[in-house]
Amino acid sequence: MDEQTLEDLYRQYVTDVYRYLLSLSKDHYISEDLVQEVFYRAYLHVDKDETTNIKAWLFRVAHNVWIDFLRKHKRVSVVDDEFFRTVQSNDQVEKQVLTRDSVQNVFNAMDELSPKYRQAVLLSDVRELTYQEAADEMGVSLANYKSILFRARRKLRKLKEKDDDIG
């Protein structure tokens, strides 16, 4: 790694790594713990790897940390009641519920995707990596990544149409 220190890497990428892990875990506390693990692993291995794209490397580490977490905890279901504590007025309640439902519908649709499709969408649409960076992260060719992303987005659209028909 160039002349960047771990502290510089942390300051620059902690928010992105946190958001990525939050999109996977859907839990603030788990995400915080996993971010610590990501930067701990970065500390251990940052000098050993000759990586030119630090951001993509950190996301690969974050994904591996997430997979390790899932293996250890199998399926964790956390109910977040913070929403109910932050409701301020009756006028805002409906808007907050609709917004939360929309976000929850996206999370539910993402959960129905295969892990490969879910990762492709998260890397491109949530983490905003370039197609090449995302392809490198997934260990596939650029053309293969674009195909995976296209299929994942198409499946999400079908799930949304199905949800709209039901609702």
C-alpha positions in Angstrom: 0.0 0.0 0.0 1.2 3.5 -0.7 1.9 6.0 2.0 -1.6 5.9 3.4 -1.8 5.0 7.0 -4.5 2.9 8.5 -5.9 5.9 10.2 -6.2 7.7 6.8 -7.9 4.6 5.3 -10.3 4.5 8.2 -11.3 8.2 7.9 -11.7 7.9 4.2 -13.7 4.7 4.0 -15.4 4.0 7.3 -18.7 5.5 6.2 -18.8 3.5 3.0 -17.8 0.2 4.7 -20.4 0.8 7.5 -23.2 1.5 5.0 -22.3 -1.6 3.0 -22.4 -3.7 6.1 -25.6 -2.1 7.2 -27.2 -2.9 3.9 -26.3 -6.5 4.5 -27.1 -6.9 8.2 -29.9 -4.3 8.5 -28.7 -3.7 12.1 -26.7 -0.7 13.3 -24.9 -2.5 16.2 -23.9 -5.5 14.1 -22.6 -3.2 11.4 -20.5 -1.3 13.8 -19.0 -4.5 15.2 -18.3 -5.8 11.7 -16.7 -2.4 10.7 -14.3 -2.8 13.6 -13.4 -6.3 12.4 -12.9 -5.1 8.8 -10.4 -2.5 9.9 -8.7 -4.9 12.3 -8.1 -7.3 9.4 -7.0 -4.4 7.3 -4.5 -3.5 10.0 -3.2 -7.1 10.0 -2.9 -7.4 6.2 -2.5 -3.9 4.8 1.2 -4.2 4.4 1.1 -7.7 2.9 -1.3 -7.0 0.0 -0.1 -5.1 -3.0 -3.5 -3.7 -3.9 -4.0 -0.7 -6.1 -7.7 -0.2 -5.4 -8.0 0.1 -1.6 -11.8 0.7 -1.7 -12.5 -2.5 -3.6 -10.1 -4.4 -1.3 -11.9 -3.1 1.8 -15.3 -4.1 0.4 -13.9 -7.6 -0.3 -12.7 -7.8 3.3 -16.1 -6.5 4.5 -17.9 -9.1 2.4 -15.7 -11.8 3.9 -16.3 -10.5 7.4 -20.1 -10.6 6.7 -19.8 -14.2 5.4 -17.9 -15.2 8.5 -20.5 -13.5 10.7 -23.3 -15.4 9.0 -21.5 -18.7 9.5 -21.0 -18.0 13.2 -24.6 -16.8 13.8 -26.5 -18.6 11.2 -29.7 -16.6 10.9 -30.1 -13.6 13.1 -33.5 -11.8 13.3 -33.4 -8.4 14.9 -36.5 -6.3 15.4 -35.7 -2.6 15.4 -38.1 -0.6 17.6 -36.2 2.7 17.1 -38.8 3.7 14.5 -41.5 3.8 17.1 -39.5 5.9 19.5 -38.8 8.6 16.9 -42.3 9.2 15.7 -43.0 12.9 16.4 -46.5 13.9 15.1 -49.5 12.2 13.6 -49.0 14.0 10.3 -45.6 12.5 9.9 -46.6 9.0 11.0 -48.1 8.0 7.6 -45.1 9.4 5.7 -42.7 7.6 8.0 -44.6 4.3 7.7 -44.7 4.5 3.9 -41.0 5.3 3.7 -40.1 2.5 6.0 -42.4 0.1 4.2 -40.8 1.1 0.8 -37.3 0.5 2.3 -38.5 -2.8 3.8 -39.9 -3.9 0.5 -36.6 -3.3 -1.2 -34.8 -5.3 1.6 -37.3 -8.1 1.2 -36.9 -8.2 -2.5 -33.1 -8.2 -2.1 -33.4 -11.1 0.3 -35.2 -13.1 -2.4 -32.2 -12.7 -4.8 -29.4 -15.2 -4.9 -26.3 -14.1 -3.0 -24.5 -13.5 -6.3 -27.2 -11.2 -7.6 -27.6 -9.5 -4.2 -23.9 -8.7 -4.1 -23.8 -7.4 -7.7 -26.7 -5.0 -6.9 -25.1 -3.9 -3.6 -21.7 -3.2 -5.2 -23.1 -1.2 -8.1 -26.2 0.5 -6.8 -25.5 0.9 -3.1 -21.7 1.1 -2.9 -21.5 2.9 -6.3 -18.4 1.0 -7.4 -17.6 1.1 -11.1 -18.5 -2.0 -13.1 -14.9 -3.0 -13.3 -14.3 -2.5 -9.6 -17.4 -4.6 -8.8 -16.3 -7.3 -11.2 -12.9 -7.4 -9.6 -14.6 -7.6 -6.2 -16.7 -10.5 -7.3 -13.8 -12.2 -9.1 -15.6 -12.3 -12.5 -15.0 -10.8 -15.9 -16.5 -7.4 -16.7 -18.9 -8.9 -19.2 -20.0 -11.6 -16.7 -20.6 -8.9 -14.0 -22.7 -6.9 -16.4 -24.8 -10.0 -17.2 -25.2 -10.8 -13.5 -26.2 -7.2 -12.7 -28.7 -7.1 -15.6 -30.4 -10.4 -14.4 -30.5 -9.2 -10.8 -32.1 -5.9 -11.7 -34.6 -7.7 -14.0 -35.5 -10.0 -11.1 -35.9 -7.1 -8.7 -38.3 -5.4 -11.2 -40.3 -8.6 -11.5 -40.5 -8.9 -7.7 -41.7 -5.2 -7.5 -44.3 -5.8 -10.2 -45.5 -8.8 -8.3 -45.6 -6.8 -5.0 -47.5 -4.0 -6.8 -50.1 -6.4 -8.1 -50.6 -7.9 -4.7 -50.7 -4.5 -2.9 
